Structure formats: structure tokens, C-alpha cells
Amino acid sequence: MLDLTQLLTDTEAVADRLATKGVEKSLVLSARDAVERRRAVRLELDGLRETMNRRSKESGKIIAQGGAEAEKIRQELIGLKRDVADAEARFREAEQHERQLLLVLPNLPAPEAPVGSDESHNVVLRYGGPEAKPDPSARPHWEVAGELGIFEPERAAKLSGSGFSVLRGDGARLLRALVQLGLDLNRDTYEETVVPHFVRGDTMVGTGHLPKFRDDTYSTVDDLWAVPTGEVPLTGLHRDELLDDAQLPLRYMTHTACFRREAGSAGKDTRGMQRLHEFHKVELVRICRPEEEAAELAALLADAERTLLALELPYRVVDLCTGDLTFSSSRIFDLEVYSPGVDKWLEVSSVGDFTDFQARRSNIRYRAENGRPRFVRTLNGSGMATPRVWAALIEHGQRPDGRVRLPEALWPYMGGEFLRPSPRR
């Protein structure tokens, strides 16, 4: 949620910055008007309550004595009570209208983010790992893994429909190894946490996934929502809490299954492991003071890159433009791995700074040194998003004889240098 003071006092600047995210100015003005309306009604309500309390105290003796004057005061108090009830109803209505509008306003893009309307305006900052070399002979991972018998999309479709996977033998073991590697690489910095895979609607609102992405999210009939990313429960751990200054910074990691409808993704790289409704991911979350924000973002990005360096994969760091930023983010760096079998750069991690946007929606504050409560800053990124990394490893490791060689970092987890075919293929 945006800073209301900034929205009220610097409306034009807020509208200009949100315009680069595709937000209509009229929505910003409507939200500002709703805040002003709610505040005005609250002032009126407080005034009526003060008047009613004062007149009730002043009229006590007169009413006790009875007579015409007492009846006049009774009627006045009845009128005041009616006015208070009316103002309370108008305040609830104004408060609800304000909340509805504020919840659909995205976070302000960082001034440093490249300005642009879509992904074509994203900026490649640098390349890392081995050189990305196109290989016309490379086959896509679903063919290589299918021949090894470790990937069965047909059986996954029989079980659950399109957008799901069945991994067998070393295919399943490789996914588990990636998760374990992602956790092991970060265990000295982050506290490992096991969190629920289903959360309340308020938790999803807190991170900005509701109401914006309601159609892209799975839910139950009793307001429990399947987590689209571990960011949601990890950030929600401290919802409605006032932290001690000494507790910060907080750094958490978790491995969860993630669930996404991927509405509107038809035709967008959906073959194989590229885009799934259910997948496994190691998520990293940092919660810090405002003055630590830049350093924490740089460290988080380095943590995400370390995983790809360990896996010897060619990657690039992409600075997302304002029009490609997510709803809740202020700045995002995508890590994309080159995959020769599909001859594409696949996004495998998004490292984001969410400023105080999620903290305001989730009401996460800390007591600063001066004793005043302040909102924390939240940041998160993927420590290991398994599907596309799994796919890239298959495509980079494929050999002419059909075998798949793994990077050395995975040998202890896999018990060897090569993937073994499924005995049941």
C-alpha cells in the first residue's frame, strides 16, 4: 500500500510514476479523493461524538429535574445519536471505498528502474557463468528426459491436466538435489523455515497477490489460498507485529511447492518444464530497516547468482523496466539462464525490492532507536526455482550418446556424474 501522506501531498508525482507502470491517472485521483473523503467523514464523526458526550454530561441534572427543558434536551440527544449513527455508517462506507481503491494501486517504481512499457525495454546489465553458445544440435529437455524415462508429461496430463509434471528416478532425484543445494548454499545467512502451503486471504492481500491476482491463484472454499510462492508465508510471518529494532535484519528461506493458474499463458513456452501450475522453489526473504535496503538488495542478488555459478550455467542479469515490474515491486532484477535446447533465455529467479509497500499492507513495523514505530522494508528472491533450472541442466548436459552430465556441485547429491535412465522406461 502506498504512503497516504505522499499520495495526498504529492499526487501528481505519484500519478506520473505509476503511469510508467500503466496505471491511469484517474485511478490515482480517485484513490486520493477517497482518502480525503474518509478523513473528512472521520473528523465529522469525531466532532459529533464529542458534542454528544459533552451535552450528555451537561444535561444530566436538567433531565433528572424533568419538565419542558428536559424534554427539549432529550430530543436534542436523540437527534445527536441519530447523527452519530449516520456518520458511523458513512465512515464505514468511506473506509471500505478507500481500501478498495488503495489495494489496486501498485507500488511506485524505483527512480533507478528503466522506464518502459514492456519487456522489450528491459536492460541486460551483465552476463555470468560460462559463455552462452547456441548449439543447433541440442535437443529440448523434454525429448532428452523423455528418452531417459525420467520425465512423463503424458502421465502428468492424465493425472492433472496440462501444466503439471511427473518426474521419475534420477529426474525426481535431480529436483530434490536442486532444492537441497539451494538450501545448503544459503544456510549460513538465512534461517530455514517450514511454512504452510495454504494461507488466509489477509496474508495474500498483505503481499499484494490479492486482489490483483485472484484469477491466477488457487483457493479453497474456506478462504485458504494455495501459495504462489514462499514469499507469501515468509513475509506474512510478521503481519500485524511491532518488531524490536535489535531483531532486524531478518532473513528467512523456505522450500515450498508453488501453485499458479498461469491464466493467459496459452502459447507462452508451456512445453516441458518451462511453465507449470505446480512447481518447487527455494525462496529467500529479507526484512530490514530502510537504511539497509540497498545493501540487502545487493546481497540478495549475489545469493541468487551464487546458485547459478555453482551449477555452471550461463546466465544474465536483467533490470526490469517500469512496465514489466510486478504489482508490489519497486525494482526487480531477473536472472535468466540460457537453454540451448530451446535456444532461449529462461527466467529462473526474480530478485525484488518491495520497499515498505508490503509492510504497509501487512502492518509490519519496528520500533526505531528514537522510539517511533516505522515500517520495515521487504525484499525477496528465488534461491532455487527448480523447473527451468532442471530443464537447463538437461539441455546443457546432454551428450551425443544420450547421457546427461551434471555439474560437479550436484555429484554428492546425485551419487555420480551422469543421470541414470529410469529402469522402467
HUDAWO-V775628 format. One record per residue. N is the residue number from 1. RES is the residue in three letters. PSI is psi as a letter, one per 20 degrees, with the letter a starting at -180 (* if undefined). Layout:
n=N res=RES psi=PSI
n=N res=RES psi=PSI
This chain:
n=1 res=MET psi=q
n=2 res=LEU psi=q
n=3 res=ASP psi=o
n=4 res=LEU psi=h
n=5 res=THR psi=g
n=6 res=GLN psi=h
n=7 res=LEU psi=h
n=8 res=LEU psi=h
n=9 res=THR psi=i
n=10 res=ASP psi=l
n=11 res=THR psi=g
n=12 res=GLU psi=g
n=13 res=ALA psi=h
n=14 res=VAL psi=g
n=15 res=ALA psi=h
n=16 res=ASP psi=g
n=17 res=ARG psi=g
n=18 res=LEU psi=h
n=19 res=ALA psi=h
n=20 res=THR psi=i
n=21 res=LYS psi=j
n=22 res=GLY psi=j
n=23 res=VAL psi=p
n=24 res=GLU psi=q
n=25 res=LYS psi=h
n=26 res=SER psi=h
n=27 res=LEU psi=h
n=28 res=VAL psi=g
n=29 res=LEU psi=h
n=30 res=SER psi=h
n=31 res=ALA psi=g
n=32 res=ARG psi=g
n=33 res=ASP psi=h
n=34 res=ALA psi=h
n=35 res=VAL psi=g
n=36 res=GLU psi=g
n=37 res=ARG psi=g
n=38 res=ARG psi=g
n=39 res=ARG psi=h
n=40 res=ALA psi=g
n=41 res=VAL psi=h
n=42 res=ARG psi=g
n=43 res=LEU psi=g
n=44 res=GLU psi=g
n=45 res=LEU psi=g
n=46 res=ASP psi=h
n=47 res=GLY psi=g
n=48 res=LEU psi=g
n=49 res=ARG psi=g
n=50 res=GLU psi=g
n=51 res=THR psi=g
n=52 res=MET psi=g
n=53 res=ASN psi=g
n=54 res=ARG psi=g
n=55 res=ARG psi=h
n=56 res=SER psi=g
n=57 res=LYS psi=g
n=58 res=GLU psi=h
n=59 res=SER psi=j
n=60 res=GLY psi=g
n=61 res=LYS psi=h
n=62 res=ILE psi=g
n=63 res=ILE psi=h
n=64 res=ALA psi=h
n=65 res=GLN psi=h
n=66 res=GLY psi=a
n=67 res=GLY psi=a
n=68 res=ALA psi=g
n=69 res=GLU psi=h
n=70 res=ALA psi=g
n=71 res=GLU psi=h
n=72 res=LYS psi=g
n=73 res=ILE psi=h
n=74 res=ARG psi=g
n=75 res=GLN psi=h
n=76 res=GLU psi=g
n=77 res=LEU psi=h
n=78 res=ILE psi=g
n=79 res=GLY psi=g
n=80 res=LEU psi=g
n=81 res=LYS psi=g
n=82 res=ARG psi=g
n=83 res=ASP psi=h
n=84 res=VAL psi=g
n=85 res=ALA psi=h
n=86 res=ASP psi=g
n=87 res=ALA psi=h
n=88 res=GLU psi=g
n=89 res=ALA psi=g
n=90 res=ARG psi=h
n=91 res=PHE psi=g
n=92 res=ARG psi=g
n=93 res=GLU psi=g
n=94 res=ALA psi=h
n=95 res=GLU psi=g
n=96 res=GLN psi=g
n=97 res=HIS psi=g
n=98 res=GLU psi=g
n=99 res=ARG psi=g
n=100 res=GLN psi=g
n=101 res=LEU psi=g
n=102 res=LEU psi=h
n=103 res=LEU psi=i
n=104 res=VAL psi=j
n=105 res=LEU psi=p
n=106 res=PRO psi=r
n=107 res=ASN psi=q
n=108 res=LEU psi=p
n=109 res=PRO psi=q
n=110 res=ALA psi=q
n=111 res=PRO psi=h
n=112 res=GLU psi=i
n=113 res=ALA psi=p
n=114 res=PRO psi=p
n=115 res=VAL psi=p
n=116 res=GLY psi=r
n=117 res=SER psi=h
n=118 res=ASP psi=a
n=119 res=GLU psi=i
n=120 res=SER psi=i
n=121 res=HIS psi=j
n=122 res=ASN psi=q
n=123 res=VAL psi=p
n=124 res=VAL psi=o
n=125 res=LEU psi=g
n=126 res=ARG psi=r
n=127 res=TYR psi=q
n=128 res=GLY psi=r
n=129 res=GLY psi=a
n=130 res=PRO psi=r
n=131 res=GLU psi=p
n=132 res=ALA psi=o
n=133 res=LYS psi=o
n=134 res=PRO psi=q
n=135 res=ASP psi=o
n=136 res=PRO psi=h
n=137 res=SER psi=i
n=138 res=ALA psi=p
n=139 res=ARG psi=q
n=140 res=PRO psi=q
n=141 res=HIS psi=h
n=142 res=TRP psi=h
n=143 res=GLU psi=g
n=144 res=VAL psi=g
n=145 res=ALA psi=h
n=146 res=GLY psi=g
n=147 res=GLU psi=h
n=148 res=LEU psi=i
n=149 res=GLY psi=j
n=150 res=ILE psi=i
n=151 res=PHE psi=p
n=152 res=GLU psi=n
n=153 res=PRO psi=h
n=154 res=GLU psi=g
n=155 res=ARG psi=h
n=156 res=ALA psi=g
n=157 res=ALA psi=h
n=158 res=LYS psi=h
n=159 res=LEU psi=g
n=160 res=SER psi=i
n=161 res=GLY psi=a
n=162 res=SER psi=q
n=163 res=GLY psi=j
n=164 res=PHE psi=r
n=165 res=SER psi=q
n=166 res=VAL psi=p
n=167 res=LEU psi=p
n=168 res=ARG psi=q
n=169 res=GLY psi=c
n=170 res=ASP psi=i
n=171 res=GLY psi=g
n=172 res=ALA psi=h
n=173 res=ARG psi=h
n=174 res=LEU psi=g
n=175 res=LEU psi=g
n=176 res=ARG psi=h
n=177 res=ALA psi=h
n=178 res=LEU psi=g
n=179 res=VAL psi=g
n=180 res=GLN psi=g
n=181 res=LEU psi=g
n=182 res=GLY psi=h
n=183 res=LEU psi=g
n=184 res=ASP psi=h
n=185 res=LEU psi=h
n=186 res=ASN psi=j
n=187 res=ARG psi=h
n=188 res=ASP psi=i
n=189 res=THR psi=h
n=190 res=TYR psi=q
n=191 res=GLU psi=o
n=192 res=GLU psi=p
n=193 res=THR psi=p
n=194 res=VAL psi=p
n=195 res=VAL psi=r
n=196 res=PRO psi=q
n=197 res=HIS psi=i
n=198 res=PHE psi=p
n=199 res=VAL psi=r
n=200 res=ARG psi=q
n=201 res=GLY psi=h
n=202 res=ASP psi=h
n=203 res=THR psi=h
n=204 res=MET psi=h
n=205 res=VAL psi=h
n=206 res=GLY psi=h
n=207 res=THR psi=i
n=208 res=GLY psi=j
n=209 res=HIS psi=h
n=210 res=LEU psi=q
n=211 res=PRO psi=i
n=212 res=LYS psi=g
n=213 res=PHE psi=k
n=214 res=ARG psi=g
n=215 res=ASP psi=i
n=216 res=ASP psi=j
n=217 res=THR psi=q
n=218 res=TYR psi=q
n=219 res=SER psi=r
n=220 res=THR psi=r
n=221 res=VAL psi=i
n=222 res=ASP psi=k
n=223 res=ASP psi=k
n=224 res=LEU psi=p
n=225 res=TRP psi=p
n=226 res=ALA psi=p
n=227 res=VAL psi=p
n=228 res=PRO psi=i
n=229 res=THR psi=q
n=230 res=GLY psi=i
n=231 res=GLU psi=h
n=232 res=VAL psi=g
n=233 res=PRO psi=h
n=234 res=LEU psi=g
n=235 res=THR psi=h
n=236 res=GLY psi=i
n=237 res=LEU psi=h
n=238 res=HIS psi=k
n=239 res=ARG psi=p
n=240 res=ASP psi=k
n=241 res=GLU psi=q
n=242 res=LEU psi=o
n=243 res=LEU psi=q
n=244 res=ASP psi=q
n=245 res=ASP psi=h
n=246 res=ALA psi=i
n=247 res=GLN psi=h
n=248 res=LEU psi=q
n=249 res=PRO psi=q
n=250 res=LEU psi=p
n=251 res=ARG psi=o
n=252 res=TYR psi=q
n=253 res=MET psi=q
n=254 res=THR psi=q
n=255 res=HIS psi=p
n=256 res=THR psi=q
n=257 res=ALA psi=q
n=258 res=CYS psi=q
n=259 res=PHE psi=p
n=260 res=ARG psi=p
n=261 res=ARG psi=h
n=262 res=GLU psi=l
n=263 res=ALA psi=p
n=264 res=GLY psi=j
n=265 res=SER psi=j
n=266 res=ALA psi=p
n=267 res=GLY psi=j
n=268 res=LYS psi=n
n=269 res=ASP psi=l
n=270 res=THR psi=i
n=271 res=ARG psi=q
n=272 res=GLY psi=c
n=273 res=MET psi=j
n=274 res=GLN psi=h
n=275 res=ARG psi=o
n=276 res=LEU psi=q
n=277 res=HIS psi=h
n=278 res=GLU psi=p
n=279 res=PHE psi=r
n=280 res=HIS psi=q
n=281 res=LYS psi=q
n=282 res=VAL psi=p
n=283 res=GLU psi=q
n=284 res=LEU psi=p
n=285 res=VAL psi=p
n=286 res=ARG psi=p
n=287 res=ILE psi=p
n=288 res=CYS psi=r
n=289 res=ARG psi=q
n=290 res=PRO psi=g
n=291 res=GLU psi=i
n=292 res=GLU psi=i
n=293 res=GLU psi=g
n=294 res=ALA psi=g
n=295 res=ALA psi=h
n=296 res=GLU psi=h
n=297 res=LEU psi=g
n=298 res=ALA psi=g
n=299 res=ALA psi=h
n=300 res=LEU psi=g
n=301 res=LEU psi=g
n=302 res=ALA psi=h
n=303 res=ASP psi=g
n=304 res=ALA psi=h
n=305 res=GLU psi=h
n=306 res=ARG psi=h
n=307 res=THR psi=g
n=308 res=LEU psi=h
n=309 res=LEU psi=g
n=310 res=ALA psi=h
n=311 res=LEU psi=j
n=312 res=GLU psi=k
n=313 res=LEU psi=p
n=314 res=PRO psi=p
n=315 res=TYR psi=r
n=316 res=ARG psi=q
n=317 res=VAL psi=p
n=318 res=VAL psi=p
n=319 res=ASP psi=o
n=320 res=LEU psi=p
n=321 res=CYS psi=r
n=322 res=THR psi=h
n=323 res=GLY psi=i
n=324 res=ASP psi=i
n=325 res=LEU psi=q
n=326 res=THR psi=r
n=327 res=PHE psi=g
n=328 res=SER psi=i
n=329 res=SER psi=q
n=330 res=SER psi=h
n=331 res=ARG psi=p
n=332 res=ILE psi=p
n=333 res=PHE psi=o
n=334 res=ASP psi=p
n=335 res=LEU psi=p
n=336 res=GLU psi=p
n=337 res=VAL psi=p
n=338 res=TYR psi=p
n=339 res=SER psi=o
n=340 res=PRO psi=h
n=341 res=GLY psi=h
n=342 res=VAL psi=i
n=343 res=ASP psi=l
n=344 res=LYS psi=q
n=345 res=TRP psi=p
n=346 res=LEU psi=p
n=347 res=GLU psi=p
n=348 res=VAL psi=i
n=349 res=SER psi=p
n=350 res=SER psi=p
n=351 res=VAL psi=o
n=352 res=GLY psi=q
n=353 res=ASP psi=p
n=354 res=PHE psi=j
n=355 res=THR psi=c
n=356 res=ASP psi=j
n=357 res=PHE psi=g
n=358 res=GLN psi=h
n=359 res=ALA psi=h
n=360 res=ARG psi=g
n=361 res=ARG psi=h
n=362 res=SER psi=i
n=363 res=ASN psi=l
n=364 res=ILE psi=o
n=365 res=ARG psi=r
n=366 res=TYR psi=q
n=367 res=ARG psi=o
n=368 res=ALA psi=r
n=369 res=GLU psi=h
n=370 res=ASN psi=j
n=371 res=GLY psi=i
n=372 res=ARG psi=p
n=373 res=PRO psi=p
n=374 res=ARG psi=q
n=375 res=PHE psi=q
n=376 res=VAL psi=r
n=377 res=ARG psi=q
n=378 res=THR psi=q
n=379 res=LEU psi=q
n=380 res=ASN psi=r
n=381 res=GLY psi=r
n=382 res=SER psi=p
n=383 res=GLY psi=h
n=384 res=MET psi=o
n=385 res=ALA psi=o
n=386 res=THR psi=h
n=387 res=PRO psi=g
n=388 res=ARG psi=h
n=389 res=VAL psi=g
n=390 res=TRP psi=g
n=391 res=ALA psi=g
n=392 res=ALA psi=h
n=393 res=LEU psi=h
n=394 res=ILE psi=g
n=395 res=GLU psi=h
n=396 res=HIS psi=h
n=397 res=GLY psi=i
n=398 res=GLN psi=q
n=399 res=ARG psi=q
n=400 res=PRO psi=h
n=401 res=ASP psi=j
n=402 res=GLY psi=i
n=403 res=ARG psi=r
n=404 res=VAL psi=o
n=405 res=ARG psi=q
n=406 res=LEU psi=q
n=407 res=PRO psi=q
n=408 res=GLU psi=h
n=409 res=ALA psi=h
n=410 res=LEU psi=i
n=411 res=TRP psi=g
n=412 res=PRO psi=h
n=413 res=TYR psi=h
n=414 res=MET psi=i
n=415 res=GLY psi=k
n=416 res=GLY psi=a
n=417 res=GLU psi=h
n=418 res=PHE psi=q
n=419 res=LEU psi=q
n=420 res=ARG psi=q
n=421 res=PRO psi=q
n=422 res=SER psi=p
n=423 res=PRO psi=i
n=424 res=ARG psi=j
n=425 res=ARG psi=*
